Amino acid sequence: MESGIKWYVIRAVSGQEKKVKSYLDNEIARQGLGDYVPQILIPSEKVYEMRNGKKRVREKTFFPGYILISADLSNGEVMHLITSMPGVLGFLGNSNGPTKIPVPLRQTEVNRILGKVDEVAQEVATPTVSFLKGESVKVVDGPFSGFIGTVEEVFDERKKLNVVVKIFGRNTPVELSYAQVEKES
């Protein structure tokens, strides 16, 4: 059965990708079509952002309005099921007259997209900031939040820093992750 399964792109209402994926997952399971649609994917990454002085993690979609689906469309039920879902605008493909023929992604494109998704999944969501020895940083998370310190050591591979913070008039070394500090401006 694996031979007919290819990756396709579904156009969805932007901002409703997760809802559409949920509908599809539930309906495919309900109708027992899991063999024809083994995987549905919304390529995304975790992004840090500061809001009201607090660090928040949110998920950012690589391709807003698009969902990747691996499916065997030789079964007419599968194609009808996908296109009739609320929020689905149709397949990305060639438009030849009144019929819209879904065009599968090339394997190289699939590998590139899946590789990027795997790469992001392996990385812990950390800011892509590098610190230098002697640099002044402000602690924004943890028990030392609000303190200002100086970077003593940088462990790039572990995304950690040794920071000397002045507590009760004494210099105290503290190990913090990149996510717990921000550069002092």
C-alpha positions as a Markdown table, in Angstrom:
| # | Residue | x | y | z |
|---|---|---|---|---|
| 1 | Met | 0.0 | 0.0 | 0.0 |
| 2 | Glu | 3.0 | 2.3 | 0.7 |
| 3 | Ser | 3.7 | 2.9 | -3.0 |
| 4 | Gly | 0.7 | 5.2 | -3.7 |
| 5 | Ile | 1.4 | 7.4 | -0.7 |
| 6 | Lys | 2.9 | 10.8 | -1.6 |
| 7 | Trp | 3.2 | 14.2 | 0.1 |
| 8 | Tyr | 0.7 | 16.9 | -0.9 |
| 9 | Val | 0.0 | 20.4 | 0.2 |
| 10 | Ile | -3.4 | 21.5 | 1.4 |
| 11 | Arg | -4.4 | 25.1 | 1.4 |
| 12 | Ala | -6.2 | 26.0 | 4.6 |
| 13 | Val | -7.7 | 29.2 | 6.1 |
| 14 | Ser | -4.7 | 31.0 | 7.6 |
| 15 | Gly | -4.6 | 30.7 | 11.4 |
| 16 | Gln | -6.9 | 27.6 | 11.4 |
| 17 | Glu | -4.2 | 25.1 | 10.4 |
| 18 | Lys | -4.4 | 23.3 | 13.8 |
| 19 | Lys | -8.2 | 23.2 | 13.8 |
| 20 | Val | -8.2 | 21.7 | 10.2 |
| 21 | Lys | -5.5 | 19.1 | 11.2 |
| 22 | Ser | -7.6 | 18.1 | 14.2 |
| 23 | Tyr | -10.7 | 17.7 | 12.1 |
| 24 | Leu | -8.8 | 15.7 | 9.5 |
| 25 | Asp | -7.2 | 13.4 | 12.2 |
| 26 | Asn | -10.6 | 12.8 | 13.9 |
| 27 | Glu | -12.5 | 12.1 | 10.6 |
| 28 | Ile | -9.7 | 9.8 | 9.2 |
| 29 | Ala | -9.7 | 7.8 | 12.4 |
| 30 | Arg | -13.5 | 7.6 | 12.4 |
| 31 | Gln | -13.8 | 6.4 | 8.9 |
| 32 | Gly | -10.8 | 4.0 | 9.2 |
| 33 | Leu | -8.7 | 5.6 | 6.5 |
| 34 | Gly | -5.5 | 5.7 | 8.4 |
| 35 | Asp | -3.8 | 3.4 | 5.9 |
| 36 | Tyr | -4.4 | 6.0 | 3.2 |
| 37 | Val | -3.4 | 9.0 | 5.2 |
| 38 | Pro | -0.5 | 8.1 | 7.5 |
| 39 | Gln | 0.7 | 11.6 | 8.4 |
| 40 | Ile | -0.5 | 15.2 | 8.6 |
| 41 | Leu | 2.0 | 17.9 | 9.4 |
| 42 | Ile | 2.0 | 21.6 | 10.1 |
| 43 | Pro | 5.7 | 22.6 | 9.9 |
| 44 | Ser | 6.4 | 25.0 | 12.8 |
| 45 | Glu | 9.0 | 26.1 | 15.3 |
| 46 | Lys | 9.0 | 27.4 | 18.9 |
| 47 | Val | 9.8 | 31.1 | 19.2 |
| 48 | Tyr | 10.6 | 33.2 | 22.3 |
| 49 | Glu | 9.0 | 36.6 | 22.7 |
| 50 | Met | 8.8 | 39.1 | 25.5 |
| 51 | Arg | 5.4 | 40.3 | 26.6 |
| 52 | Asn | 4.8 | 42.6 | 29.6 |
| 53 | Gly | 8.3 | 41.8 | 30.8 |
| 54 | Lys | 7.7 | 38.0 | 30.7 |
| 55 | Lys | 9.3 | 35.5 | 28.3 |
| 56 | Arg | 6.7 | 33.5 | 26.4 |
| 57 | Val | 7.1 | 30.6 | 24.0 |
| 58 | Arg | 4.8 | 30.4 | 21.1 |
| 59 | Glu | 4.6 | 28.2 | 18.0 |
| 60 | Lys | 5.3 | 29.9 | 14.7 |
| 61 | Thr | 4.2 | 28.2 | 11.5 |
| 62 | Phe | 6.8 | 28.0 | 8.6 |
| 63 | Phe | 4.1 | 28.2 | 5.9 |
| 64 | Pro | 0.9 | 29.9 | 7.2 |
| 65 | Gly | -2.2 | 28.7 | 5.4 |
| 66 | Tyr | -0.6 | 25.4 | 4.3 |
| 67 | Ile | -0.7 | 21.9 | 5.7 |
| 68 | Leu | 1.5 | 18.9 | 4.5 |
| 69 | Ile | -0.3 | 15.6 | 4.2 |
| 70 | Ser | 1.1 | 12.2 | 3.1 |
| 71 | Ala | -1.8 | 10.4 | 1.4 |
| 72 | Asp | -2.8 | 7.9 | -1.2 |
| 73 | Leu | -5.3 | 9.8 | -3.3 |
| 74 | Ser | -6.2 | 6.7 | -5.4 |
| 75 | Asn | -9.1 | 6.2 | -3.0 |
| 76 | Gly | -11.7 | 8.7 | -4.0 |
| 77 | Glu | -13.1 | 8.8 | -0.5 |
| 78 | Val | -9.8 | 10.2 | 0.8 |
| 79 | Met | -9.7 | 13.1 | -1.6 |
| 80 | His | -13.4 | 14.0 | -1.0 |
| 81 | Leu | -12.8 | 13.8 | 2.8 |
| 82 | Ile | -9.9 | 16.1 | 2.7 |
| 83 | Thr | -11.5 | 18.7 | 0.4 |
| 84 | Ser | -14.8 | 18.7 | 2.2 |
| 85 | Met | -13.3 | 19.6 | 5.6 |
| 86 | Pro | -14.3 | 23.0 | 7.1 |
| 87 | Gly | -11.3 | 25.4 | 6.7 |
| 88 | Val | -9.8 | 23.5 | 3.7 |
| 89 | Leu | -9.5 | 25.6 | 0.5 |
| 90 | Gly | -8.2 | 22.7 | -1.6 |
| 91 | Phe | -5.0 | 21.2 | -2.7 |
| 92 | Leu | -2.0 | 23.1 | -4.1 |
| 93 | Gly | -1.7 | 21.9 | -7.7 |
| 94 | Asn | -2.2 | 22.5 | -11.4 |
| 95 | Ser | -5.5 | 24.1 | -12.3 |
| 96 | Asn | -6.6 | 22.7 | -15.7 |
| 97 | Gly | -10.1 | 24.1 | -16.4 |
| 98 | Pro | -12.7 | 23.2 | -13.8 |
| 99 | Thr | -10.7 | 20.3 | -12.2 |
| 100 | Lys | -7.9 | 21.0 | -9.8 |
| 101 | Ile | -5.4 | 18.1 | -9.9 |
| 102 | Pro | -3.3 | 17.8 | -6.7 |
| 103 | Val | 0.4 | 17.7 | -7.6 |
| 104 | Pro | 2.6 | 15.7 | -5.1 |
| 105 | Leu | 5.7 | 17.4 | -3.7 |
| 106 | Arg | 9.1 | 16.2 | -5.0 |
| 107 | Gln | 10.9 | 14.0 | -2.5 |
| 108 | Thr | 13.8 | 16.5 | -2.3 |
| 109 | Glu | 11.3 | 19.2 | -1.2 |
| 110 | Val | 9.8 | 16.8 | 1.4 |
| 111 | Asn | 13.2 | 15.9 | 2.7 |
| 112 | Arg | 14.1 | 19.6 | 3.0 |
| 113 | Ile | 10.9 | 20.5 | 4.9 |
| 114 | Leu | 11.0 | 17.5 | 7.1 |
| 115 | Gly | 14.7 | 18.0 | 7.8 |
| 116 | Lys | 14.0 | 21.6 | 8.9 |
| 117 | Val | 11.2 | 20.4 | 11.2 |
| 118 | Asp | 13.4 | 17.7 | 12.7 |
| 119 | Glu | 16.2 | 20.2 | 13.2 |
| 120 | Val | 13.9 | 22.5 | 15.1 |
| 121 | Ala | 12.4 | 19.7 | 17.1 |
| 122 | Gln | 15.9 | 18.6 | 18.3 |
| 123 | Glu | 16.9 | 22.2 | 19.3 |
| 124 | Val | 15.5 | 23.2 | 22.7 |
| 125 | Ala | 13.7 | 26.5 | 22.1 |
| 126 | Thr | 16.6 | 28.9 | 23.0 |
| 127 | Pro | 17.3 | 32.4 | 21.9 |
| 128 | Thr | 19.9 | 32.6 | 19.2 |
| 129 | Val | 22.0 | 35.1 | 21.1 |
| 130 | Ser | 25.7 | 34.7 | 21.9 |
| 131 | Phe | 27.4 | 36.1 | 24.9 |
| 132 | Leu | 31.0 | 37.3 | 25.5 |
| 133 | Lys | 33.2 | 37.0 | 28.6 |
| 134 | Gly | 33.1 | 40.3 | 30.6 |
| 135 | Glu | 29.7 | 41.3 | 29.1 |
| 136 | Ser | 27.0 | 42.8 | 31.4 |
| 137 | Val | 23.7 | 40.8 | 31.5 |
| 138 | Lys | 20.4 | 41.2 | 33.3 |
| 139 | Val | 18.8 | 38.1 | 34.8 |
| 140 | Val | 15.2 | 37.9 | 33.7 |
| 141 | Asp | 14.2 | 34.4 | 35.0 |
| 142 | Gly | 14.7 | 32.3 | 38.1 |
| 143 | Pro | 15.6 | 33.2 | 41.7 |
| 144 | Phe | 18.1 | 35.9 | 40.7 |
| 145 | Ser | 15.6 | 37.7 | 38.5 |
| 146 | Gly | 16.3 | 41.5 | 38.3 |
| 147 | Phe | 20.0 | 41.2 | 39.2 |
| 148 | Ile | 22.7 | 42.5 | 36.9 |
| 149 | Gly | 25.8 | 40.4 | 36.5 |
| 150 | Thr | 29.0 | 39.9 | 34.5 |
| 151 | Val | 29.6 | 36.9 | 32.2 |
| 152 | Glu | 32.6 | 34.9 | 33.5 |
| 153 | Glu | 32.4 | 31.8 | 31.3 |
| 154 | Val | 30.3 | 30.9 | 28.2 |
| 155 | Phe | 29.3 | 27.3 | 27.4 |
| 156 | Asp | 27.9 | 27.6 | 23.8 |
| 157 | Glu | 27.3 | 23.9 | 23.3 |
| 158 | Arg | 25.1 | 23.7 | 26.5 |
| 159 | Lys | 23.6 | 27.2 | 26.0 |
| 160 | Lys | 24.7 | 28.1 | 29.6 |
| 161 | Leu | 26.7 | 30.9 | 31.2 |
| 162 | Asn | 28.6 | 31.4 | 34.4 |
| 163 | Val | 27.6 | 34.9 | 35.6 |
| 164 | Val | 28.9 | 36.7 | 38.7 |
| 165 | Val | 26.1 | 38.5 | 40.5 |
| 166 | Lys | 26.5 | 40.8 | 43.4 |
| 167 | Ile | 24.4 | 39.5 | 46.3 |
| 168 | Phe | 24.5 | 41.3 | 49.7 |
| 169 | Gly | 27.7 | 43.1 | 48.6 |
| 170 | Arg | 29.5 | 39.8 | 47.6 |
| 171 | Asn | 30.3 | 38.5 | 44.1 |
| 172 | Thr | 28.5 | 35.2 | 43.7 |
| 173 | Pro | 29.0 | 32.9 | 40.7 |
| 174 | Val | 25.8 | 31.5 | 39.2 |
| 175 | Glu | 25.2 | 29.1 | 36.3 |
| 176 | Leu | 22.3 | 30.3 | 34.1 |
| 177 | Ser | 20.8 | 29.2 | 30.8 |
| 178 | Tyr | 20.7 | 31.6 | 27.8 |
| 179 | Ala | 17.0 | 31.8 | 28.3 |
| 180 | Gln | 17.4 | 33.2 | 31.8 |
| 181 | Val | 19.4 | 36.3 | 30.8 |
| 182 | Glu | 19.3 | 39.1 | 28.3 |
| 183 | Lys | 22.1 | 41.5 | 27.3 |
| 184 | Glu | 22.2 | 44.7 | 29.4 |
| 185 | Ser | 21.7 | 47.7 | 27.1 |
